[in-house]
Amino acid sequence: MKIQLAICLKDPEYGARICRYLNTKGGARMEARCIEERAVPERMEILLTDTERIQTETGNAIFMGTQEEAVRLDWDGPRVDPYISGPKILSQCLEQAARIKEQSSGSSRLVHSRPDQQSPVYQKRNDRQGEGGKILAVYAPSGGAGTTVLAMTLADLLAAKGKKVLYLDLESISAWRQFFRSDAAYNLSDFLYNMLLDTLAPEEAARCLEDMTTVQTRKMFFIEPCNGGEDLLVLEPEEQRQLLAVLRQAFDYVVCDLDTCLTPFQMTVLTYCDARVWIRAGNTSGRAKWEDLVSVLRRKHKEEILQDAHCVHVRIGAGAKERKTQDLWDLPWEKDLFQEKEGLKWIQQNSEWYKKAGALLREVERLAGT
């Protein structure tokens, strides 16, 4: 017998999306419907709400809100956190419904339910490196090593070749407003909500993503980063790969500027990307950070992503006394690398840096299989 769930949220549009998601992903065990607050009966099976109705609700209510909101409303019953991914919302609803049924029936057994697997339309693309567009990951274990500058340069070079390229800023703290403009009303967090709560085919999700980007003066695409790093942290592994599949569908190239933190999503990008650019800082601190990275990847049994056929290792701004090695690309660091244009900073295309980065890009394209 299916669980009957009514949804009454202050934002009817968001409530409708939650309803569609729960029916699509948990339809075998749950039947959800949206109702207006004035239509809420005195008692019903289960009510999911964020309205003041919970203060007088005498039936089985689940509050959708933060712990702080629950305290403010003096609610100590079942609660679902709204700021989590779709599968977790579904899982919590099913678990809370099981608790309510257990209490009403006197059963001592609590049934834990798992959300349905993701749509098969994404499973075809998830783990297949190289299908569709190419994802390039640029990573350094230490801050200030030149990761952002190199990622922007590679994206600029690809756009200059006529490629449809997205610069994807995945740093938790970034100064993107110095380099990019964003005319869209939405950011990456908004897209994640759309992708996870609406059952979109990859082509539809790709169009939705592109609508949230802004084309820059140099013809690359840019989407404003997430509201906070936690929006990426809540993604389940299947959702992380689902996002990569959409990115491949939407763009010829996606250049990912990664944070120094090895979060689960950072690891997914590094694992399933088409080419990795590892940056090593030449100073003492940078070398120590690199050794730490090697140790972390060894513990995670991921050490092979440092040396496989999709890797290139770069050292930026090496001193004259530092020994050149065959396994490292040395890129020069120039003092006046940027120029102002339309209120934004752009990398000068006539610089030695830009020329050397172009040679590096040809190697990266080869590693990515293009």
ROBA-505182 format. One record per residue (C-alpha): residue number from 0; x, y, z. Coordinates in nm, 3 decimals, padded with zeros to 5 digits. Each point is the difference from the previous one (the first is absolute). Example, Ala and Ser with C-alpha at 12.3 -4.5 7.8 and 13.67 -1.06 7.14 Angstrom:
@k 0 x 01.230 y -00.450 z 00.780
@k 1 x 00.137 y 00.344 z -00.066
# end
This chain:
@k 0 x 00.000 y 00.000 z 00.000
@k 1 x 00.142 y 00.338 z -00.103
@k 2 x 00.072 y 00.273 z 00.250
@k 3 x -00.241 y 00.292 z -00.051
@k 4 x 00.185 y 00.330 z 00.033
@k 5 x -00.150 y 00.349 z -00.035
@k 6 x 00.230 y 00.297 z -00.061
@k 7 x -00.089 y 00.352 z 00.112
@k 8 x 00.289 y 00.247 z -00.036
@k 9 x 00.010 y 00.379 z 00.007
@k 10 x 00.157 y -00.006 z -00.348
@k 11 x -00.256 y -00.192 z -00.216
@k 12 x 00.240 y -00.030 z -00.295
@k 13 x 00.268 y -00.159 z 00.217
@k 14 x -00.265 y -00.225 z 00.156
@k 15 x -00.106 y -00.115 z -00.347
@k 16 x 00.359 y -00.083 z -00.090
@k 17 x 00.046 y -00.196 z 00.323
@k 18 x -00.325 y -00.184 z -00.076
@k 19 x 00.110 y -00.091 z -00.354
@k 20 x 00.336 y -00.119 z 00.126
@k 21 x -00.142 y -00.217 z 00.279
@k 22 x -00.257 y -00.159 z -00.234
@k 23 x 00.264 y -00.064 z -00.268
@k 24 x 00.276 y -00.138 z 00.220
@k 25 x -00.210 y -00.162 z 00.272
@k 26 x -00.321 y -00.073 z -00.189
@k 27 x 00.017 y -00.371 z 00.082
@k 28 x -00.038 y 00.074 z 00.371
@k 29 x -00.143 y 00.351 z 00.024
@k 30 x -00.285 y 00.203 z -00.144
@k 31 x 00.048 y 00.374 z 00.048
@k 32 x -00.241 y 00.281 z -00.079
@k 33 x 00.005 y 00.377 z 00.048
@k 34 x -00.275 y 00.171 z 00.197
@k 35 x -00.074 y 00.359 z 00.102
@k 36 x 00.027 y 00.099 z 00.364
@k 37 x -00.373 y 00.072 z 00.027
@k 38 x -00.069 y -00.350 z -00.132
@k 39 x 00.200 y -00.184 z 00.266
@k 40 x -00.240 y -00.231 z 00.188
@k 41 x 00.001 y -00.027 z 00.377
@k 42 x 00.165 y -00.340 z -00.019
@k 43 x 00.163 y -00.189 z -00.284
@k 44 x 00.259 y -00.268 z -00.067
@k 45 x 00.317 y 00.211 z -00.035
@k 46 x 00.044 y 00.373 z -00.062
@k 47 x 00.331 y 00.154 z -00.117
@k 48 x -00.012 y 00.372 z 00.069
@k 49 x 00.199 y 00.312 z 00.090
@k 50 x -00.304 y 00.209 z 00.093
@k 51 x -00.132 y 00.112 z 00.336
@k 52 x -00.252 y -00.285 z -00.040
@k 53 x 00.229 y -00.233 z 00.197
@k 54 x -00.078 y 00.194 z 00.319
@k 55 x -00.361 y -00.122 z -00.006
@k 56 x 00.039 y -00.320 z -00.205
@k 57 x -00.147 y -00.292 z 00.192
@k 58 x 00.091 y -00.267 z -00.253
@k 59 x 00.332 y -00.130 z -00.127
@k 60 x 00.205 y 00.300 z -00.113
@k 61 x 00.359 y 00.021 z -00.122
@k 62 x 00.154 y 00.345 z 00.021
@k 63 x 00.218 y 00.104 z -00.295
@k 64 x 00.242 y 00.252 z 00.144
@k 65 x 00.320 y 00.056 z 00.193
@k 66 x 00.050 y -00.087 z 00.365
@k 67 x -00.003 y 00.372 z 00.085
@k 68 x -00.341 y 00.043 z -00.167
@k 69 x -00.136 y -00.304 z 00.183
@k 70 x 00.110 y 00.148 z 00.334
@k 71 x -00.156 y 00.335 z -00.087
@k 72 x -00.331 y -00.172 z -00.077
@k 73 x 00.030 y -00.219 z 00.310
@k 74 x -00.013 y -00.313 z -00.217
@k 75 x 00.163 y -00.316 z 00.133
@k 76 x -00.151 y -00.250 z -00.242
@k 77 x 00.144 y -00.156 z -00.318
@k 78 x 00.203 y 00.241 z -00.214
@k 79 x 00.152 y -00.003 z -00.350
@k 80 x 00.287 y 00.233 z -00.085
@k 81 x -00.079 y 00.193 z -00.322
@k 82 x 00.363 y 00.083 z -00.080
@k 83 x 00.106 y -00.346 z -00.112
@k 84 x -00.007 y -00.194 z -00.326
@k 85 x -00.310 y -00.159 z -00.150
@k 86 x 00.077 y -00.363 z 00.092
@k 87 x 00.064 y 00.101 z 00.362
@k 88 x -00.335 y 00.183 z 00.016
@k 89 x -00.169 y -00.314 z -00.135
@k 90 x 00.189 y -00.226 z 00.240
@k 91 x -00.089 y 00.219 z 00.299
@k 92 x -00.367 y 00.015 z -00.101
@k 93 x -00.018 y -00.378 z -00.028
@k 94 x 00.181 y -00.049 z 00.328
@k 95 x -00.217 y 00.249 z 00.188
@k 96 x -00.311 y -00.155 z -00.153
@k 97 x 00.118 y -00.340 z 00.123
@k 98 x 00.047 y 00.142 z 00.350
@k 99 x -00.352 y 00.147 z -00.002
@k 100 x -00.152 y -00.327 z -00.123
@k 101 x 00.195 y -00.189 z 00.266
@k 102 x -00.128 y 00.226 z 00.276
@k 103 x -00.361 y -00.016 z -00.120
@k 104 x 00.002 y -00.379 z -00.045
@k 105 x 00.207 y -00.084 z 00.307
@k 106 x 00.249 y -00.192 z -00.214
@k 107 x 00.347 y -00.030 z 00.141
@k 108 x 00.169 y -00.025 z -00.341
@k 109 x 00.122 y 00.309 z -00.179
@k 110 x 00.033 y -00.046 z -00.374
@k 111 x 00.289 y 00.192 z -00.155
@k 112 x -00.063 y 00.082 z -00.364
@k 113 x 00.250 y 00.090 z -00.265
@k 114 x -00.083 y 00.244 z -00.281
@k 115 x -00.038 y -00.139 z -00.348
@k 116 x 00.302 y -00.003 z -00.224
@k 117 x 00.046 y 00.290 z -00.236
@k 118 x -00.164 y 00.011 z -00.339
@k 119 x 00.152 y -00.247 z -00.251
@k 120 x 00.040 y 00.284 z -00.249
@k 121 x 00.297 y 00.121 z 00.208
@k 122 x 00.147 y -00.342 z 00.073
@k 123 x 00.112 y -00.034 z -00.362
@k 124 x 00.235 y 00.295 z 00.038
@k 125 x 00.114 y 00.002 z 00.361
@k 126 x 00.328 y -00.188 z 00.002
@k 127 x 00.097 y 00.017 z -00.363
@k 128 x 00.297 y 00.228 z -00.028
@k 129 x 00.020 y 00.180 z -00.332
@k 130 x -00.362 y -00.025 z -00.117
@k 131 x -00.145 y 00.335 z -00.105
@k 132 x 00.192 y 00.312 z 00.101
@k 133 x 00.334 y -00.009 z 00.179
@k 134 x 00.053 y 00.085 z 00.367
@k 135 x 00.339 y 00.144 z 00.095
@k 136 x 00.094 y 00.023 z 00.369
@k 137 x 00.263 y 00.248 z 00.124
@k 138 x 00.116 y -00.065 z 00.356
@k 139 x 00.272 y 00.107 z 00.240
@k 140 x 00.026 y -00.118 z 00.363
@k 141 x 00.113 y 00.346 z 00.115
@k 142 x -00.161 y 00.339 z -00.043
@k 143 x 00.164 y 00.271 z -00.211
@k 144 x 00.168 y -00.251 z -00.231
@k 145 x -00.164 y 00.142 z -00.315
@k 146 x -00.294 y -00.239 z -00.037
@k 147 x -00.259 y 00.267 z -00.084
@k 148 x 00.226 y 00.186 z -00.243
@k 149 x 00.086 y -00.318 z -00.190
@k 150 x -00.362 y -00.123 z -00.005
@k 151 x -00.118 y 00.335 z -00.139
@k 152 x 00.279 y -00.002 z -00.259
@k 153 x -00.086 y -00.351 z -00.122
@k 154 x -00.369 y 00.095 z -00.025
@k 155 x 00.089 y 00.317 z -00.190
@k 156 x 00.225 y -00.190 z -00.242
@k 157 x -00.273 y -00.257 z -00.069
@k 158 x -00.260 y 00.272 z -00.057
@k 159 x 00.238 y 00.174 z -00.241
@k 160 x 00.002 y -00.325 z -00.202
@k 161 x -00.377 y 00.019 z -00.037
@k 162 x -00.080 y -00.259 z 00.266
@k 163 x -00.308 y 00.030 z 00.219
@k 164 x 00.177 y 00.009 z 00.335
@k 165 x -00.120 y 00.057 z 00.358
@k 166 x 00.232 y 00.130 z 00.269
@k 167 x -00.132 y -00.170 z 00.315
@k 168 x 00.109 y 00.163 z 00.325
@k 169 x -00.011 y -00.267 z 00.273
@k 170 x 00.204 y 00.185 z 00.259
@k 171 x -00.175 y 00.055 z 00.332
@k 172 x 00.139 y 00.354 z 00.023
@k 173 x 00.067 y 00.181 z -00.325
@k 174 x 00.024 y 00.351 z -00.142
@k 175 x -00.181 y -00.077 z -00.324
@k 176 x -00.147 y 00.350 z -00.032
@k 177 x 00.348 y 00.130 z -00.090
@k 178 x 00.006 y -00.214 z -00.313
@k 179 x -00.356 y -00.087 z -00.106
@k 180 x -00.338 y 00.161 z -00.031
@k 181 x -00.325 y -00.181 z 00.078
@k 182 x -00.322 y 00.127 z -00.157
@k 183 x -00.207 y -00.303 z 00.100
@k 184 x -00.237 y 00.016 z 00.296
@k 185 x 00.104 y -00.350 z 00.110
@k 186 x 00.320 y -00.175 z 00.107
@k 187 x 00.132 y -00.356 z 00.022
@k 188 x -00.196 y -00.064 z 00.321
@k 189 x -00.324 y 00.086 z -00.181
@k 190 x 00.090 y -00.239 z -00.282
@k 191 x 00.069 y -00.282 z 00.246
@k 192 x -00.347 y 00.044 z 00.151
@k 193 x -00.153 y -00.012 z -00.348
@k 194 x 00.204 y -00.305 z -00.102
@k 195 x -00.069 y -00.200 z 00.316
@k 196 x -00.367 y 00.080 z 00.052
@k 197 x -00.121 y -00.006 z -00.360
@k 198 x 00.018 y -00.316 z -00.210
@k 199 x 00.174 y 00.151 z -00.302
@k 200 x 00.158 y -00.189 z -00.287
@k 201 x 00.370 y 00.089 z -00.048
@k 202 x -00.084 y 00.220 z -00.299
@k 203 x -00.257 y 00.198 z 00.200
@k 204 x 00.233 y 00.032 z 00.298
@k 205 x 00.279 y 00.118 z -00.232
@k 206 x -00.226 y 00.273 z -00.143
@k 207 x -00.099 y 00.102 z 00.352
@k 208 x 00.367 y 00.025 z 00.099
@k 209 x 00.090 y 00.208 z -00.305
@k 210 x -00.286 y 00.241 z 00.078
@k 211 x 00.167 y 00.071 z 00.335
@k 212 x 00.339 y 00.086 z -00.155
@k 213 x 00.132 y 00.330 z -00.137
@k 214 x 00.213 y 00.021 z -00.314
@k 215 x 00.312 y 00.204 z 00.070
@k 216 x 00.179 y 00.251 z -00.223
@k 217 x 00.250 y -00.269 z -00.100
@k 218 x -00.286 y -00.237 z -00.096
@k 219 x 00.037 y -00.248 z 00.286
@k 220 x -00.300 y -00.082 z 00.223
@k 221 x -00.017 y 00.064 z 00.374
@k 222 x -00.252 y -00.092 z 00.270
@k 223 x 00.006 y 00.168 z 00.339
@k 224 x 00.132 y -00.245 z 00.267
@k 225 x -00.212 y -00.161 z 00.270
@k 226 x -00.130 y 00.199 z 00.294
@k 227 x 00.231 y -00.207 z 00.218
@k 228 x 00.217 y -00.310 z -00.012
@k 229 x -00.264 y -00.202 z 00.185
@k 230 x -00.223 y 00.000 z -00.310
@k 231 x 00.252 y -00.228 z -00.170
@k 232 x 00.078 y -00.198 z 00.315
@k 233 x -00.357 y -00.131 z 00.029
@k 234 x 00.009 y -00.164 z -00.344
@k 235 x -00.013 y -00.379 z 00.003
@k 236 x 00.257 y -00.182 z -00.221
@k 237 x -00.268 y -00.071 z -00.262
@k 238 x -00.099 y 00.368 z -00.001
@k 239 x 00.362 y 00.109 z -00.039
@k 240 x 00.042 y -00.215 z -00.309
@k 241 x -00.342 y 00.112 z -00.123
@k 242 x 00.128 y 00.360 z 00.009
@k 243 x 00.310 y -00.097 z -00.198
@k 244 x -00.224 y -00.166 z -00.259
@k 245 x -00.201 y 00.320 z -00.042
@k 246 x 00.319 y 00.206 z -00.031
@k 247 x 00.123 y -00.229 z -00.277
@k 248 x -00.335 y 00.031 z -00.174
@k 249 x 00.000 y 00.382 z 00.011
@k 250 x 00.358 y 00.094 z -00.095
@k 251 x 00.292 y -00.108 z -00.217
@k 252 x 00.235 y 00.065 z 00.291
@k 253 x -00.047 y 00.069 z 00.370
@k 254 x 00.309 y 00.135 z 00.178
@k 255 x -00.037 y -00.065 z 00.374
@k 256 x 00.189 y 00.231 z 00.235
@k 257 x 00.018 y -00.222 z 00.309
@k 258 x 00.035 y 00.097 z 00.364
@k 259 x 00.297 y -00.125 z 00.200
@k 260 x -00.235 y -00.208 z 00.220
@k 261 x -00.047 y -00.358 z -00.117
@k 262 x -00.375 y -00.015 z 00.055
@k 263 x -00.200 y -00.295 z -00.138
@k 264 x -00.110 y 00.208 z -00.298
@k 265 x 00.359 y 00.113 z -00.071
@k 266 x 00.102 y -00.367 z 00.001
@k 267 x -00.280 y -00.091 z -00.239
@k 268 x 00.112 y 00.271 z -00.244
@k 269 x 00.363 y -00.113 z 00.025
@k 270 x -00.099 y -00.364 z -00.046
@k 271 x -00.236 y 00.036 z -00.298
@k 272 x 00.149 y 00.298 z -00.184
@k 273 x 00.166 y -00.042 z -00.341
@k 274 x 00.327 y 00.172 z 00.092
@k 275 x 00.155 y 00.119 z 00.328
@k 276 x 00.242 y 00.289 z 00.035
@k 277 x 00.189 y -00.035 z 00.328
@k 278 x 00.180 y 00.316 z 00.115
@k 279 x 00.297 y -00.019 z 00.234
@k 280 x 00.124 y 00.311 z 00.176
@k 281 x 00.378 y 00.021 z -00.006
@k 282 x 00.047 y 00.141 z 00.351
@k 283 x 00.056 y -00.205 z 00.316
@k 284 x -00.360 y 00.029 z 00.115
@k 285 x -00.128 y -00.106 z -00.342
@k 286 x 00.222 y -00.308 z -00.006
@k 287 x -00.122 y -00.099 z 00.348
@k 288 x -00.364 y 00.042 z -00.110
@k 289 x 00.070 y -00.221 z -00.302
@k 290 x 00.137 y -00.278 z 00.221
@k 291 x -00.310 y 00.032 z 00.218
@k 292 x -00.219 y -00.040 z -00.311
@k 293 x 00.186 y -00.315 z -00.103
@k 294 x -00.050 y -00.145 z 00.348
@k 295 x -00.374 y 00.081 z 00.001
@k 296 x -00.055 y -00.158 z -00.341
@k 297 x 00.197 y -00.306 z 00.106
@k 298 x -00.228 y -00.045 z 00.302
@k 299 x -00.305 y 00.039 z -00.225
@k 300 x 00.149 y -00.254 z -00.246
@k 301 x -00.014 y 00.269 z -00.269
@k 302 x 00.371 y 00.048 z -00.054
@k 303 x -00.029 y -00.112 z -00.363
@k 304 x -00.178 y 00.324 z -00.099
@k 305 x 00.332 y 00.179 z 00.053
@k 306 x 00.186 y -00.197 z -00.264
@k 307 x -00.245 y -00.153 z -00.247
@k 308 x -00.023 y 00.083 z -00.370
@k 309 x -00.228 y 00.302 z 00.057
@k 310 x 00.241 y 00.204 z 00.217
@k 311 x 00.235 y 00.288 z -00.063
@k 312 x 00.209 y 00.155 z 00.278
@k 313 x 00.079 y 00.372 z -00.002
@k 314 x 00.231 y 00.226 z 00.198
@k 315 x -00.071 y 00.372 z -00.020
@k 316 x 00.260 y 00.272 z 00.051
@k 317 x 00.297 y -00.223 z 00.079
@k 318 x 00.311 y 00.188 z 00.111
@k 319 x 00.313 y 00.009 z -00.214
@k 320 x 00.181 y -00.227 z 00.245
@k 321 x -00.267 y -00.269 z -00.006
@k 322 x 00.088 y -00.308 z -00.200
@k 323 x -00.215 y -00.073 z -00.304
@k 324 x -00.145 y -00.350 z -00.013
@k 325 x -00.149 y -00.191 z -00.292
@k 326 x -00.322 y -00.085 z 00.182
@k 327 x -00.089 y 00.365 z 00.072
@k 328 x -00.124 y 00.274 z -00.232
@k 329 x 00.159 y 00.327 z 00.108
@k 330 x -00.212 y 00.309 z -00.060
@k 331 x 00.144 y 00.350 z 00.053
@k 332 x -00.167 y 00.239 z 00.240
@k 333 x -00.028 y 00.355 z -00.132
@k 334 x -00.043 y 00.308 z 00.213
@k 335 x -00.242 y 00.190 z -00.226
@k 336 x -00.207 y -00.294 z -00.118
@k 337 x -00.343 y 00.169 z 00.012
@k 338 x -00.156 y 00.290 z -00.183
@k 339 x -00.320 y 00.189 z 00.079
@k 340 x -00.282 y -00.030 z -00.251
@k 341 x -00.360 y 00.106 z 00.057
@k 342 x 00.063 y 00.014 z 00.374
@k 343 x 00.134 y -00.357 z 00.015
@k 344 x 00.347 y -00.153 z 00.011
@k 345 x 00.107 y -00.200 z -00.305
@k 346 x 00.317 y -00.195 z -00.067
@k 347 x 00.212 y 00.166 z -00.266
@k 348 x 00.009 y -00.216 z -00.310
@k 349 x 00.338 y 00.133 z -00.117
@k 350 x 00.180 y -00.117 z 00.312
@k 351 x 00.257 y -00.277 z 00.027
@k 352 x -00.234 y -00.165 z 00.250
@k 353 x -00.281 y -00.021 z -00.255
@k 354 x 00.234 y -00.147 z -00.262
@k 355 x 00.133 y -00.270 z 00.236
@k 356 x -00.352 y -00.077 z 00.126
@k 357 x -00.105 y -00.054 z -00.364
@k 358 x 00.268 y -00.267 z -00.035
@k 359 x -00.119 y -00.158 z 00.325
@k 360 x -00.359 y -00.001 z -00.129
@k 361 x 00.101 y -00.203 z -00.305
@k 362 x 00.138 y -00.264 z 00.236
@k 363 x -00.315 y 00.012 z 00.216
@k 364 x -00.220 y -00.045 z -00.309
@k 365 x 00.208 y -00.299 z -00.101
@k 366 x -00.041 y -00.156 z 00.345
@k 367 x -00.375 y 00.065 z -00.011
@k 368 x -00.024 y -00.185 z -00.331
@k 369 x -00.083 y 00.294 z -00.227
# end
